[in-house]
């Protein structure tokens, strides 16, 4: 019998110093909603969901193309909300540097997912870091005037398993792919 790998996604992790600087910056803002714990902050490239072992292995095989992609710089520079700032159900920190490179990583992850047999993700890829989930939606316009200037070098991606427990959601690293330096 073939097993199932849990809820899987691939993402760019944040270095500890960027995570702490963002935590310091957001701690002085009155961010509404349920905050994402800082240890869960990442830039998602592709969510797969629960997948079988064979699909997972095929996905990893396709994802290995990332090892040929050069490292690049990422910069977070603004806050925003989905679906919009007036009725935000998600507040995020936006990528203003490295967005094109992140889109390329998303394309590789998307192609690997489809080659592994998964359905295409029809939503356009918008690189962002989710900070909070807001229920019911709120106007966060006052926060979108705030700015960030957090930068780091992206030189790896991580495949995570999302695990739900009584303490909430945690993300367990399963695989890491290093990029060219």
FENSUL-V96475 format. One record per residue. N is the residue number from 1. RES is the residue in one small letter. SS is DSSP state (H for helix, E for strand, - for the rest). PSI is psi in whole degrees, -180 to 180 (none if undefined). Layout:
n = {N:N}
res = {RES:RES}
ss = {SS:SS}
psi = {PSI:PSI}
This chain:
n = {1:2:3:4:5:6:7:8:9:10:11:12:13:14:15:16:17:18:19:20:21:22:23:24:25:26:27:28:29:30:31:32:33:34:35:36:37:38:39:40:41:42:43:44:45:46:47:48:49:50:51:52:53:54:55:56:57:58:59:60:61:62:63:64:65:66:67:68:69:70:71:72:73:74:75:76:77:78:79:80:81:82:83:84:85:86:87:88:89:90:91:92:93:94:95:96:97:98:99:100:101:102:103:104:105:106:107:108:109:110:111:112:113:114:115:116:117:118:119:120:121:122:123:124:125:126:127:128:129:130:131:132:133:134:135:136:137:138:139:140:141:142:143:144:145:146:147:148:149:150:151:152:153:154:155:156:157:158:159:160:161:162:163:164:165:166:167:168:169:170:171:172:173:174:175:176:177:178:179:180:181}
res = {x:x:x:x:x:x:x:x:x:x:x:x:x:x:x:x:x:x:x:x:x:x:x:x:x:x:x:x:x:x:x:x:x:x:x:x:x:x:x:x:x:x:x:x:x:x:x:x:x:x:x:x:x:x:x:x:x:x:x:x:x:x:x:x:x:x:x:x:x:x:x:x:x:x:x:x:x:x:x:x:x:x:x:x:x:x:x:x:x:x:x:x:x:x:x:x:x:x:x:x:x:x:x:x:x:x:x:x:x:x:x:x:x:x:x:x:x:x:x:x:x:x:x:x:x:x:x:x:x:x:x:x:x:x:x:x:x:x:x:x:x:x:x:x:x:x:x:x:x:x:x:x:x:x:x:x:x:x:x:x:x:x:x:x:x:x:x:x:x:x:x:x:x:x:x:x:x:x:x:x:x}
ss = {-:-:-:E:E:E:E:E:E:E:E:E:E:-:-:H:H:H:H:H:H:H:H:H:H:H:H:-:-:-:-:-:-:E:E:-:-:H:H:H:-:E:E:E:E:E:E:E:E:E:E:E:H:H:H:H:H:H:H:H:H:H:H:H:H:H:H:H:-:E:-:E:E:E:E:E:E:E:E:E:E:E:-:-:-:-:-:E:E:E:E:E:E:E:E:E:E:-:H:H:H:H:H:H:H:H:H:H:H:H:H:H:H:H:H:-:-:-:-:-:-:-:-:-:-:-:-:E:E:E:E:E:E:E:E:E:E:E:-:-:H:H:H:-:-:-:E:E:E:E:E:E:E:E:-:E:E:E:E:E:E:E:E:E:E:-:-:E:E:E:E:E:E:E:E:E:E:E:-:E:-}
psi = {136:134:176:136:144:-164:115:145:161:139:166:121:159:136:153:-43:-35:-42:-46:-40:-40:-39:-43:-45:-44:-20:-23:-2:146:80:124:164:-169:113:140:129:140:-28:-13:2:134:171:105:136:-41:129:132:-34:-164:128:153:164:-39:-45:-43:-47:-40:-41:-47:-39:-45:-32:-19:-17:-22:-25:-13:0:132:148:156:168:139:141:127:134:-1:164:153:-176:153:139:-20:170:-22:-27:58:127:-12:132:136:163:129:151:122:-6:129:7:-41:-41:-39:-37:-38:-42:-39:-41:-42:-45:-39:-45:-41:-40:-46:-40:-32:-8:8:155:149:148:111:-12:140:144:124:100:128:165:115:125:-38:157:128:116:121:163:150:162:120:20:-36:-27:-19:-7:-13:150:160:161:72:126:149:164:125:115:9:158:159:138:125:155:130:122:129:130:180:-26:4:-158:138:155:118:120:132:-44:151:140:123:145:169:140:none}
